Structure formats: structure tokens, C-alpha cells
Amino acid sequence: MADESAYTPPTVWTWNKDAANPFASINRPIAGATHERGLPVGRHPLQLYSLATPNGIKVTVMLEELLALGHRGAEYDAWPVRILDGEQFGSGFVALNPNSKIPALLDRSTATPTRVFESGAILLYLAEKFDAFLPGTPTERAECLSWLFWQMASTPYLGGGFGHFYAYAPTKIEYAIDRFTMEVKRQLDVLDRQLAHNEYVAGAVYTIADMAIWPWYGALVKGMLYGGGEFLDVQSYTHVNRWAELIARRPAARRGRMVNCTWGDPAGQLHERHDASDFEHRTQDKLEPPGAPQG
């Protein structure tokens, strides 16, 4: 292992504003808006402000699945938030999500408009609102929510940890890559063991747990996330691969991963979504390509 002991942390850390960093518009140590910018509003009660990163795909898959079940109240307008341009720091978005992360949802069907941020919270909110994709018995519900929160707690190791140091960091640090590779492979093993005895993550039924986990670990085992498939030996996780293919065949999942996508094959991009007809004459055969925004 290379000697990385030359760096000594200062007594007080200071922010180095590196404009050359491609993620300089995303990462900063302070909260709040950087500029005045309102949010567009469409005609549907549900207004989604997002991007087709794994966290954004969770919600658009959920909304498309609800519509596929016939829940007309789940019609929505989806507006792209271009995070590499810093649009998440506009005043309108910060008012909706003080944490300045996509996705964020505004439900205008309630007496007072309801804001919901954090992808897991949005999935749970929609599942309860429409009584769908969340089991009803206490034991099954607990299992589903346990896996939902497993994803929310585990994925930072995958995205901000492994993904950052393996794919994006300007310097390859062996210790950091080894540390997060070990954790991601442990997570894949946890998931693979669970899926060895269950068709879906939380059991025999497709739930919000699958919708939360699939855009991350489903993309990962298909080698479409961070370009690290071979490095992680993802093909060895046979049960995760079987499950990832199962969900990828769902029409609503295919539509969901197109919404707010602004990169890759133009046929797989739907920058804004306002009606089901927006999907006409468009297809997408790939998961999120390497090099797309994180998170």
C-alpha cells in the first residue's frame, strides 16, 4: 500500500473551493440557497423535482407503478433539477428541501401543500397515501420497512464511498477503495442471501423496498454504475442478478428510469414528464450509464 501518511489534518479544517472539481457545484460545507430561482409548477397535484440518478429513479418508478395500478391521483409533473449546475441551491428548491438534495415532492392535493424530501420518505409517503406496495400485516410491514431503511443507511457507502473513490476521486487512494469495496461487497452478500429465499427483497411481494434498492444495486450488478462491475465481481451474486432482471422487465420500472434523464442515449431521455403520452416513441435499454451524476 502506498504511503499516505504525509497528510496531517489541520487543527481547524477550512474549505478549499476547487473550481476545477467537477462536483464543486454539489459539495459545500454550508446549507441554504445560493441564488433566487423559483420552481415550475404543472397541472397535477403531485409535483416532483428530481433527476434520474438512483435516488431519483426510486420515486419515478414508484409513481409509474402506482399509475399502472390505476391510481389516477398519482399523476404527476416531473421537473429536472440539474445538480451539476447547482440548481438544487435555488431558493425555490431549498424551500422544498432544506437539505438541497434530489428528489423532492410537493403534494398539492392536501389542504395545505405537503412537502416531502428524502427518497425513502417519499416512497413511504406515497405507499401510505395510495395504500400500495407496503404490506398490511405488522410483521410483513416491518420486514419491508427494515429493508427500506437498510438501503437508506447502506447506500452512502456505495455512492459517496465506493463510487466516489473508485470512479471520481482525482487521486486513487488504495486504503479508501479497499475500505469501501469491502463494505459494498458485504452489502451485496447480505442482499444475495436474502434473495436466495425470496422472490423480492422483503418476501414474495414487490414493495417499496425493491423500488429503493433496485436503482442502486440492480444497476451495480449490471455494471452500469461507476463502471465497477468486474472489479466487484458482481456476476457472482446470482440471486441479486436474477432479481435485478425481474424488476428491469417491469414496464413501469423501465418508464421510471427514463424520467428526468438528461444524459446517455437520447432515446432513453425524458427530461420532463407531464403525461403518459410523453413516453411515446421512446425506449431505454440501459440502466444509468457510468459518468452520470451521483446520488
C-alpha positions in Angstrom: 0.0 0.0 0.0 1.3 3.5 -0.9 2.4 5.7 1.9 -0.4 8.2 2.5 0.9 9.4 5.9 2.2 12.7 4.6 -1.2 14.4 5.2 -1.7 15.8 8.7 -5.1 17.2 9.4 -5.0 20.9 10.4 -6.3 22.0 13.8 -9.3 23.6 12.1 -10.5 22.4 8.7 -11.1 25.1 6.1 -12.9 24.7 2.8 -10.8 24.7 -0.3 -13.0 26.0 -3.1 -11.6 24.0 -6.0 -13.4 25.3 -9.1 -11.8 22.6 -11.2 -13.6 19.8 -9.2 -16.5 18.6 -11.4 -18.6 18.2 -8.2 -17.8 21.7 -6.9 -21.3 22.8 -7.6 -22.7 19.9 -5.4 -20.4 19.7 -2.4 -20.1 22.6 0.1 -20.0 22.7 3.9 -22.9 25.2 4.3 -26.6 25.0 3.7 -29.1 27.4 2.2 -29.8 29.0 -1.2 -27.1 30.5 -3.3 -29.5 32.3 -5.7 -33.1 33.2 -6.3 -34.9 30.8 -8.5 -38.5 29.7 -8.3 -39.8 26.2 -9.2 -42.0 25.5 -12.2 -45.5 24.1 -11.4 -47.6 21.8 -13.6 -51.2 20.9 -13.6 -51.1 17.8 -11.5 -51.4 17.6 -7.7 -48.0 15.9 -7.4 -45.0 18.0 -8.4 -41.7 16.2 -8.5 -38.3 17.9 -8.7 -35.6 15.4 -9.4 -33.0 13.9 -11.7 -32.6 10.3 -13.0 -29.9 9.4 -10.5 -30.5 6.2 -8.4 -32.3 8.2 -5.7 -34.5 10.0 -8.2 -35.3 6.8 -10.1 -36.8 5.3 -6.9 -39.6 7.8 -6.9 -40.4 7.9 -10.6 -40.6 4.1 -10.6 -43.0 4.3 -7.6 -45.2 6.9 -9.4 -45.3 4.9 -12.6 -46.1 1.7 -10.7 -49.0 3.5 -9.0 -50.3 4.7 -12.3 -50.0 1.2 -13.7 -52.3 0.0 -10.9 -54.9 2.6 -11.9 -54.3 5.2 -9.2 -55.2 8.4 -11.2 -54.3 10.5 -8.2 -50.7 9.6 -8.8 -50.5 11.6 -12.0 -47.5 13.9 -11.7 -45.3 16.5 -13.3 -41.6 15.8 -13.1 -39.2 18.6 -13.5 -35.4 18.1 -13.9 -33.1 19.6 -11.3 -29.6 19.8 -12.9 -27.4 19.3 -9.9 -24.1 19.7 -11.7 -25.4 23.3 -12.5 -26.2 23.9 -8.8 -30.0 24.2 -9.4 -30.7 22.4 -6.1 -29.4 25.5 -4.4 -32.1 27.8 -5.9 -34.4 29.4 -3.4 -37.5 27.6 -4.5 -35.9 24.1 -4.2 -34.3 24.9 -0.9 -37.7 25.9 0.5 -38.9 22.5 -0.6 -35.9 20.6 0.7 -33.6 22.4 3.1 -31.0 19.7 2.5 -30.7 20.6 -1.2 -30.7 17.0 -2.5 -33.0 15.5 -5.1 -35.6 14.2 -5.2 -38.2 16.5 -3.6 -42.0 16.2 -3.8 -44.8 18.7 -3.4 -48.3 17.2 -2.9 -50.9 19.9 -3.6 -53.9 17.6 -3.0 -53.7 18.2 0.7 -55.4 21.1 2.5 -52.0 22.7 3.0 -49.5 21.6 0.3 -47.2 18.9 1.8 -43.5 18.8 1.1 -41.7 15.6 1.3 -37.9 15.1 0.9 -35.5 12.2 1.1 -36.3 9.4 -1.3 -37.2 6.8 1.3 -39.6 9.3 3.0 -41.2 9.9 -0.4 -41.7 6.2 -1.1 -43.3 5.7 2.3 -45.5 8.7 1.9 -46.8 7.6 -1.4 -47.2 4.0 -0.2 -49.4 5.2 2.7 -51.3 7.7 0.6 -52.3 5.2 -2.0 -52.3 2.1 0.2 -50.0 0.3 -2.3 -46.6 -1.5 -2.3 -46.5 -1.6 1.5 -47.7 -4.8 3.2 -50.6 -4.5 5.6 -49.7 -7.0 8.4 -47.4 -5.8 11.1 -44.8 -8.5 10.5 -44.6 -8.0 6.7 -44.7 -4.2 7.0 -41.8 -4.3 9.5 -39.8 -6.5 7.1 -40.4 -4.2 4.2 -39.5 -1.1 6.2 -36.4 -2.8 7.6 -35.1 -3.3 4.1 -36.2 0.2 3.0 -34.1 1.7 5.8 -31.3 -0.8 5.2 -31.0 0.8 1.7 -31.1 4.3 3.0 -28.3 3.5 5.6 -26.2 1.4 3.3 -26.1 3.2 0.0 -23.9 6.1 1.2 -21.1 3.5 1.4 -21.8 2.6 -2.2 -22.3 6.1 -3.7 -20.3 8.5 -1.6 -17.8 5.8 -0.6 -17.0 3.3 -3.2 -18.4 5.2 -6.2 -16.5 8.4 -5.2 -13.1 6.9 -4.5 -13.2 4.3 -7.3 -14.7 6.4 -10.1 -14.5 10.1 -9.3 -11.7 11.0 -6.9 -8.8 12.8 -8.6 -6.4 10.6 -6.7 -6.8 6.8 -6.3 -6.3 6.0 -2.6 -5.8 2.3 -2.1 -7.0 2.4 1.6 -10.2 4.2 0.7 -11.0 2.0 -2.2 -10.3 -1.2 -0.2 -12.4 0.0 2.7 -15.5 0.8 0.7 -15.1 -2.1 -1.7 -15.2 -4.5 1.3 -18.3 -2.8 2.6 -20.1 -2.8 -0.8 -19.3 -6.5 -1.3 -20.7 -7.2 2.2 -23.9 -5.4 1.3 -24.2 -7.4 -1.9 -23.7 -10.6 0.1 -26.4 -9.5 2.5 -28.8 -8.9 -0.4 -27.8 -12.0 -2.2 -28.5 -14.2 0.8 -31.9 -12.6 1.3 -32.9 -13.1 -2.3 -31.8 -16.7 -2.3 -35.0 -17.5 -0.4 -37.3 -14.7 -1.6 -38.5 -13.6 -5.0 -38.4 -10.0 -3.9 -36.4 -8.3 -1.2 -39.0 -8.3 1.6 -40.6 -11.6 0.6 -43.0 -12.8 -2.1 -44.4 -9.4 -3.0 -43.0 -6.5 -4.8 -42.7 -3.5 -2.5 -41.2 -0.1 -1.9 -38.1 -1.9 -0.6 -37.4 -3.2 -4.1 -38.0 0.2 -5.6 -35.5 1.7 -3.2 -32.8 -0.9 -3.7 -33.1 -1.7 -7.4 -31.8 1.6 -8.8 -28.6 1.2 -6.8 -27.8 -2.4 -6.5 -29.7 -3.5 -9.6 -27.6 -1.0 -11.7 -24.5 -2.1 -9.9 -24.7 -5.8 -10.7 -25.4 -4.9 -14.4 -22.1 -3.0 -14.5 -23.9 0.3 -15.2 -23.0 2.1 -12.0 -19.4 3.5 -11.6 -18.1 1.0 -14.2 -17.0 -1.2 -11.3 -18.9 -4.4 -12.1 -15.8 -6.5 -13.0 -13.8 -5.1 -10.1 -16.6 -6.1 -7.6 -17.2 -9.5 -9.3 -20.9 -8.7 -9.5 -21.8 -11.7 -11.6 -21.1 -13.9 -8.6 -24.1 -12.5 -6.8 -26.5 -14.7 -8.8 -29.6 -14.0 -6.8 -29.2 -10.3 -7.0 -28.8 -10.6 -10.7 -31.9 -12.7 -11.0 -33.9 -10.1 -9.0 -32.5 -7.1 -10.9 -33.6 -8.7 -14.2 -37.0 -9.4 -12.8 -37.6 -5.8 -12.0 -36.0 -4.5 -15.2 -38.7 -6.3 -17.1 -41.5 -4.3 -15.5 -42.8 -1.6 -17.9 -43.3 0.9 -15.0 -39.7 0.4 -13.9 -38.5 1.0 -17.5 -40.5 4.2 -17.7 -39.5 5.3 -14.3 -35.8 5.3 -15.0 -36.3 7.4 -18.1 -38.0 10.3 -16.3 -35.7 13.4 -15.8 -32.8 11.6 -17.5 -30.7 14.2 -19.3 -27.7 12.1 -20.4 -26.8 9.0 -22.4 -28.9 7.6 -25.3 -31.4 10.3 -26.4 -34.0 7.6 -26.9 -33.8 6.9 -23.1 -34.2 10.5 -22.1 -37.4 12.1 -20.9 -36.3 15.5 -19.5 -39.7 16.4 -18.2 -42.7 14.2 -17.6 -46.3 15.6 -17.6 -48.4 12.9 -19.2 -48.2 9.2 -20.0 -48.1 10.2 -23.7 -44.7 11.7 -23.1 -43.2 8.2 -23.3 -44.5 7.5 -26.8 -41.8 6.6 -29.3 -39.1 6.4 -26.7 -37.3 3.4 -25.3 -34.5 2.8 -22.9 -32.5 -0.4 -22.8 -29.8 0.6 -20.3 -29.6 1.5 -16.7 -27.8 4.6 -15.6 -24.6 4.9 -17.6 -21.2 5.5 -16.0 -20.4 9.1 -15.5 -23.9 10.2 -14.7 -24.4 12.4 -11.6 -24.2 10.6 -8.3 -26.9 10.2 -5.7 
